[in-house]
């Protein structure tokens, strides 16, 4: 994710750009973060009959708490904001390498 987009997303989720700069980056295994998010959202995921698929994800440098909030917000919104008469939501989280960056 590009730095400007990451800052904009963190700001939109209640963080600030300065707060992001104050947190030292650490090594974060995104697959583990997703496991924690899915466990925390177990009840709403089951109630919606949602399927959350997690593909191979990289280990990155970043703020684990901020990444947790981003994934939790995205998955929670996908489960919560759907048409009532629609089929059960399917959420797919995956990554692919593009040069030196992950998408």
C-alpha positions as a Python dict, from the first residue, in 0.01 Angstrom:
ca = {
    (1, 'X'): (0, 0, 0),
    (2, 'X'): (136, 341, -86),
    (3, 'X'): (225, 561, 213),
    (4, 'X'): (-24, 837, 123),
    (5, 'X'): (-309, 587, 91),
    (6, 'X'): (-212, 425, 422),
    (7, 'X'): (-212, 765, 593),
    (8, 'X'): (-551, 855, 444),
    (9, 'X'): (-701, 523, 553),
    (10, 'X'): (-562, 552, 906),
    (11, 'X'): (-698, 906, 933),
    (12, 'X'): (-1039, 792, 810),
    (13, 'X'): (-1042, 514, 1070),
    (14, 'X'): (-987, 757, 1356),
    (15, 'X'): (-609, 779, 1366),
    (16, 'X'): (-398, 1075, 1272),
    (17, 'X'): (-102, 1104, 1045),
    (18, 'X'): (110, 1225, 1337),
    (19, 'X'): (6, 926, 1547),
    (20, 'X'): (122, 698, 1266),
    (21, 'X'): (458, 870, 1257),
    (22, 'X'): (503, 834, 1634),
    (23, 'X'): (464, 455, 1634),
    (24, 'X'): (784, 269, 1550),
    (25, 'X'): (737, 13, 1276),
    (26, 'X'): (782, -348, 1367),
    (27, 'X'): (768, -674, 1176),
    (28, 'X'): (403, -777, 1136),
    (29, 'X'): (285, -1112, 1003),
    (30, 'X'): (-40, -1020, 830),
    (31, 'X'): (-173, -1376, 839),
    (32, 'X'): (-156, -1369, 1220),
    (33, 'X'): (-328, -1030, 1231),
    (34, 'X'): (-611, -1169, 1015),
    (35, 'X'): (-646, -1475, 1239),
    (36, 'X'): (-694, -1243, 1537),
    (37, 'X'): (-946, -1027, 1350),
    (38, 'X'): (-1149, -1328, 1236),
    (39, 'X'): (-1153, -1469, 1590),
    (40, 'X'): (-1269, -1135, 1731),
    (41, 'X'): (-1545, -1106, 1469),
    (42, 'X'): (-1651, -1469, 1498),
    (43, 'X'): (-2007, -1396, 1614),
    (44, 'X'): (-2104, -1142, 1344),
    (45, 'X'): (-1933, -1354, 1076),
    (46, 'X'): (-2130, -1663, 1182),
    (47, 'X'): (-2458, -1471, 1220),
    (48, 'X'): (-2424, -1337, 865),
    (49, 'X'): (-2328, -1680, 732),
    (50, 'X'): (-2021, -1507, 588),
    (51, 'X'): (-1723, -1684, 442),
    (52, 'X'): (-1385, -1520, 503),
    (53, 'X'): (-1107, -1658, 286),
    (54, 'X'): (-747, -1566, 360),
    (55, 'X'): (-481, -1626, 99),
    (56, 'X'): (-107, -1609, 145),
    (57, 'X'): (-10, -1282, 308),
    (58, 'X'): (332, -1127, 359),
    (59, 'X'): (520, -1018, 666),
    (60, 'X'): (558, -640, 653),
    (61, 'X'): (699, -352, 855),
    (62, 'X'): (425, -150, 1019),
    (63, 'X'): (208, -82, 1321),
    (64, 'X'): (29, -404, 1416),
    (65, 'X'): (-254, -226, 1598),
    (66, 'X'): (-324, 3, 1302),
    (67, 'X'): (-319, -291, 1059),
    (68, 'X'): (-554, -483, 1289),
    (69, 'X'): (-797, -188, 1290),
    (70, 'X'): (-787, -162, 910),
    (71, 'X'): (-860, -532, 855),
    (72, 'X'): (-1123, -541, 1131),
    (73, 'X'): (-1302, -239, 987),
    (74, 'X'): (-1300, -376, 632),
    (75, 'X'): (-1424, -722, 730),
    (76, 'X'): (-1682, -590, 975),
    (77, 'X'): (-1820, -351, 711),
    (78, 'X'): (-1833, -626, 448),
    (79, 'X'): (-2035, -844, 686),
    (80, 'X'): (-2256, -566, 825),
    (81, 'X'): (-2340, -355, 517),
    (82, 'X'): (-2497, -592, 269),
    (83, 'X'): (-2838, -632, 117),
    (84, 'X'): (-3067, -814, 358),
    (85, 'X'): (-3193, -1046, 85),
    (86, 'X'): (-2849, -1104, -68),
    (87, 'X'): (-2653, -1425, -45),
    (88, 'X'): (-2410, -1466, 242),
    (89, 'X'): (-2110, -1236, 213),
    (90, 'X'): (-1779, -1373, 88),
    (91, 'X'): (-1470, -1180, 192),
    (92, 'X'): (-1137, -1262, 28),
    (93, 'X'): (-812, -1122, 169),
    (94, 'X'): (-499, -1188, -33),
    (95, 'X'): (-181, -1022, -150),
    (96, 'X'): (39, -1030, -454),
    (97, 'X'): (390, -904, -503),
    (98, 'X'): (441, -622, -754),
    (99, 'X'): (808, -544, -778),
    (100, 'X'): (927, -428, -436),
    (101, 'X'): (573, -369, -308),
    (102, 'X'): (274, -577, -202),
    (103, 'X'): (-77, -520, -332),
}
